[in-house]
Amino acid sequence: MECTQAQGETLMSDPTLLLDLIDFRSFSNLWYWIALCVIWSSASHWVLGVPHDMVSRAKRHGGQAQEDLELLVRINTDRMLFHSREYGPWLVGIATFILAMLLTLAALYDSEFALALLLIMAPLFVLFYLSLRAALLIEGGEGRGEALFRRLFLTRLMVQGLGMVSIFVAAMVGMYVNLTHFIPQ
């Protein structure tokens, strides 16, 4: 189907037609679900900025692989703790503002896009808390050997659990929104 010049001019002169082409209905959009799965897959693979294959290789082989793991964990936890100590109150304030804004838009103004973003971002703030907690425990003495492996394993397990709950809740809310949108009132 070809677009004639008159149709193209109408499309550009009437912004509502252009916005109709861009679907802001998040829960019926395949890209939303792909993004949600990629986010949680990445989060559970990269615990504290360390890939899971590096952790399992260090546990199997020890030696240089374990030294590399301990060094990378120390670098990442030091960075995370520095930023949280330096900018923590600002980050918490900005995060709280963003969550409150999304919640207000979703609840009071019935914005599906805001609800979809809220269902992605709220669990990510919980993920940040879990990572920060793990970084503090690693700094407090769990940064070497078997204690480090245990901390990374437990943190990865919590991240995977959070991801599963997050995807489940998003799926339930998404089904509810889609059903209420298509069922006549």
C-alpha positions in Angstrom: 0.0 0.0 0.0 1.5 3.3 -1.1 1.2 6.6 0.7 0.3 9.4 -1.6 1.5 13.0 -1.1 -1.9 14.1 0.1 -2.0 11.3 2.7 1.5 12.2 3.9 0.6 15.8 4.3 -2.6 14.9 6.2 -0.5 12.6 8.5 1.9 15.4 9.3 -0.7 18.1 9.6 -2.9 16.2 12.0 -0.8 15.1 15.1 -3.6 12.8 16.3 -3.1 10.6 13.3 0.6 10.4 14.0 0.0 9.5 17.6 -2.5 6.8 16.6 0.4 5.1 14.8 2.5 5.1 17.9 0.9 2.7 20.3 1.4 3.7 23.9 -0.6 0.7 25.2 2.4 -0.9 26.9 0.9 -4.2 28.0 -0.2 -5.2 24.6 3.1 -4.3 23.1 5.6 -7.2 22.5 8.6 -4.9 23.1 7.5 -4.2 26.6 7.6 -7.9 27.5 10.9 -8.4 25.7 12.4 -5.4 27.6 11.1 -6.7 30.9 12.7 -10.2 30.3 16.0 -8.7 29.1 16.2 -6.4 32.2 15.7 -9.3 34.6 17.8 -11.7 32.7 20.7 -9.2 32.8 20.1 -8.4 36.4 20.4 -12.0 37.5 23.4 -12.6 35.3 25.4 -9.5 36.4 25.1 -9.6 40.2 27.1 -6.6 41.6 28.5 -6.1 38.1 30.1 -9.5 38.0 29.0 -12.0 35.4 27.8 -15.4 36.7 30.1 -17.4 34.5 33.1 -15.6 36.2 31.8 -16.6 39.6 31.3 -20.3 38.6 34.7 -20.4 36.9 36.4 -18.9 40.0 34.6 -21.4 42.2 35.6 -24.4 40.0 39.2 -23.4 39.3 40.3 -21.1 42.1 43.7 -19.5 41.8 43.9 -16.6 39.3 40.2 -16.8 38.5 39.3 -16.4 42.1 41.7 -13.5 42.5 40.2 -11.8 39.5 36.7 -12.3 40.9 37.6 -10.9 44.3 39.3 -7.9 42.6 36.3 -7.2 40.3 33.9 -7.5 43.2 36.0 -5.2 45.4 36.2 -2.6 42.6 32.4 -2.7 41.9 31.4 -2.7 45.5 33.8 0.2 46.3 32.3 2.2 43.4 28.7 1.4 44.5 29.4 2.3 48.1 31.2 5.5 47.1 28.3 6.7 45.0 25.7 5.7 47.6 27.6 7.5 50.3 28.4 10.6 48.2 25.1 11.0 46.4 22.7 8.7 48.5 20.3 11.3 49.7 20.0 12.8 46.2 19.5 9.4 44.6 16.8 8.5 47.2 15.0 11.8 46.6 15.1 11.5 42.8 14.0 7.8 43.0 11.2 8.7 45.4 10.0 11.5 43.1 10.1 9.3 40.0 8.1 6.5 41.7 5.6 9.0 43.2 5.1 10.6 39.8 4.6 7.3 38.1 2.2 6.1 40.8 0.2 9.4 40.5 0.0 9.2 36.7 -0.9 5.5 36.8 -3.5 5.7 39.7 -5.1 9.1 39.3 -4.7 9.7 35.5 -5.1 6.1 34.4 -1.9 6.2 32.4 -1.1 2.6 31.2 2.4 3.8 30.1 3.1 5.1 33.6 1.8 1.9 35.2 4.1 -0.1 32.9 7.1 2.0 33.8 6.2 1.7 37.5 6.1 -2.1 37.2 9.6 -2.0 35.7 11.2 0.6 37.9 9.8 -0.1 41.4 11.4 -3.6 41.5 14.7 -2.2 40.1 14.9 0.1 43.1 14.4 -2.9 45.3 17.2 -4.6 43.3 19.4 -1.5 44.0 18.8 -1.9 47.7 19.7 -5.7 47.6 22.9 -4.9 45.7 23.8 -2.1 48.2 23.1 -4.4 51.1 25.4 -7.1 49.5 28.1 -4.5 48.9 28.0 -3.5 52.5 28.2 -7.1 53.7 31.1 -7.7 51.3 32.9 -4.6 52.6 32.2 -5.8 56.1 34.2 -9.0 55.7 32.6 -11.2 53.1 34.9 -10.2 50.3 37.1 -13.3 50.1 36.9 -17.0 49.5 33.9 -19.1 50.4 32.1 -16.1 52.1 32.2 -14.2 48.9 30.8 -17.1 46.9 28.0 -17.5 49.4 27.1 -13.8 49.3 27.1 -13.7 45.5 25.0 -16.9 45.4 22.5 -15.6 47.9 22.3 -12.2 46.2 21.8 -13.8 42.8 19.1 -16.0 44.3 17.3 -13.0 45.8 17.6 -11.1 42.4 16.1 -14.1 40.5 13.2 -14.4 43.0 12.6 -10.6 42.7 12.6 -10.9 39.0 10.2 -13.8 39.0 7.8 -12.0 41.3 8.2 -8.8 39.2 7.4 -10.5 35.9 4.5 -12.4 37.5 3.0 -9.2 38.9 3.5 -7.3 35.6 1.8 -10.2 33.7 -1.2 -10.2 36.1 -1.6 -6.4 35.9 -1.0 -6.5 32.1 -3.7 -9.2 31.6 -6.1 -7.2 33.8 -5.5 -4.0 31.9 -5.8 -5.7 28.5 -9.0 -7.5 29.6 -10.6 -4.3 30.9 -9.6 -2.4 27.8 -11.2 -4.9 25.4 -14.3 -5.7 27.4 -17.1 -3.3 26.7 -18.3 -1.2 29.7 
